[in-house]
Amino acid sequence: MAENKKVVITLVKSPIGGKENQKATLKALGLNKMHASVEKYETETIKGMINAVRHLVKVEDK
């Protein structure tokens, strides 16, 4: 089995005034506060979630 790489996702823009589904996606990713970061394995599901809120987050490879 191939080893998944990890990505660091940081919330850089506030979701206030955004769509409810984008707020729910950020909550599911574990991003509740500005400039908070989480480390996740890069799976298809996580890539889709990042794509949905790509204008609010910064993604870095680990």
N, C-alpha and C positions, 0 to 999 in steps of 0.2 A: 504494500500500500504506500502510495506517495505521501510524503509529508506536506501538510498544508502550511502555507506561509501565513504569518500574522500581519495584520495591519493595525495601525494606531489611528483612531478616529477622534477628532477634536471638534467640539461645537464652537464655531467662530462667529455665528450670526444668530440673533435672537429669533425664536419662532413666534414671537408675539405678533398677532395679526395674520399669521399663516393659516393654512388649511388644517382642519382637524386630523386628517389622515397623516399629514407630515408631523404633527405634534405626537401622534401615536407612534409613528415610526421612530422618532427620536427617543421616546420613552422606552420602546422595545429594545433599542440599542443600548440603553442605559445612560443616555445623555440627558441629565436633568438641569444642569447649571451651565452658564456660559464658561467657556475655556476648560470645561471638563473633558477628560480623555478616557477612552476605553480601548482595550486591546482585544481584538477578535480574530478568529481564524477566517481567512478569506475563502468563503464558500459562495455558491451561487446565490443562496438566500441573502447573505450579508451584502454581496455586491448589488443585488436588487434594492435592498434597503438604502444603501449608500446612494445609489442612483436616484432614488426618490427624493432625497434631501441634499443632493450634491451642492446646491447653492448655499447651504447652511453649515456645511462641515468641511474640514480639511482632512485629507487621508494621506498617511505616510506609511511606507513599507517598513517593516521591522527586521 
